Every structure is written in C-alpha cells, then in structure tokens.
C-alpha cells in the first residue's frame, strides 16, 4: 500500500499491510486465542486522508535511509498504560511494542495505534469488532514496530517473505516495518501520519480475516485492504476501511 526528512522523527514520532510482495497476501483467519503477556520493560474518503481523528497532525520530515537501522536485537519494550474499550462486543486485547534500539517512543506508537483503531472509519464500523490496548495480562494480538531484519525473521515464521521492505500479519503479531513507519511510500509522501493508519488498518484487517482487494474504479477511494504500495490503479489514496457514513470501502477480491 507512501511519505517523508530529519532525525527529529526518531525522537518525536511514533502505517500491507500494504505489501507488494506475496508475503502480505498470506494471512490466516482463525479465531484469535490469548497470548501470554510479557512484563512491561521499561477524512473524507475522496481525498488523501490525514492523521486519525480526532487529532490532526502534519507529516514529519523523513530522515535519510542511511540512518534507519536495518536490524536490532529482536527484544521489545511494551508501551505502558492502556486504553478504554472501543467498538461493540467483546474487545480484542492488544499490546503495542517497539524493538529495543529504535529511538521512537513506544508511547507515541501506541497513541497512533489507539487513534487508528478508535476512529469511526476504522474496523469498529463493522458493528462487532472492538479493541482495547493493554500493557499486561493476556492479549489477542500485538502490534510491533521493528527493524526490517526483525520483521523479516518473524514474518518468515509464518511463511511470509517481507524482503526487508514491508509489513505483515502473522499468527498473533502485526509486524510494522520501521522503514514504512518512517518513510511511508511514494503515494503518501505528504501524509506519513495517515500512512501509519493504513498500515495498522491493513494488517489488523488481515488479523480479522480480511483478504486483499483491488481498486473498485477510477477516482474511487483505494480500499484499506488494497496493496496500495504496489500502485493505486486509478483509485485515490485512502487509509480507512469504511467511509464516514459507515459504508465499507472495498473492491474486487485478489486471488
């Protein structure tokens, strides 16, 4: 499923998801089972969207790719605290984790994920999905920001090839590639923050059992479950699964 400049992004920030590779296509739809907790270690759909409601944020500048670490220790820090339940029904409990050595605040990443999953255009609009962020106790899935090498290693455990470039949803892990979180893609150069929501929506969509779809027609919003990193195919950028009126934004299924 694009965005981008200075090292300040590492201290301040912190979208399939959006993979062009076959890796992103693989996603089981089995019902989630609890995962043992680890202790805490430390817009409108017709145009390019901004950051999730209610907060509006401009895209941060993008640093040189030479300053993005390619690999890390594979150990994670859990964002402290938690959120209220959003959506109807029994909430899926999730943790947000950031790989050690990444100078992006776990709290900032957690705030972005929370806003995305709470947005009225997100998956809760289906009327039965609900989410709650936790930092302890059993969880249904984890959102993990990691270096490309760590993403590749974890995604490969589910038979997915992320090529050091893209994200995946495998088993109970939503793996977010650091490059995509910081640099987005060419279609979201002016909306890096919005692209982060696309990452979350796309990969959590896979966790919920949704497969890939393609552009439904020229000038229409690109579905969140479309591999937008591959190209928009005539659609316009969009990061949300639903529009503001609660209509699902989708297209023809991709085999």
Secondary structure by P-SEA (a helix, b strand, c coil): cccccccccccccccccccccccccccccccccccccccccccccccccccccccccccccccccccccccccccccccccccccccccccbbbbbbbcccccccaaaaaaaaaaaaaccccccccccbbbbbbccccccccbbbbcaaaaaaaaaaacccccccccccccccccccccccccccccccccaaaaaaaaaaaaaaaaabbbbbcccccccccccccccccccccccccccccccccccccccccc
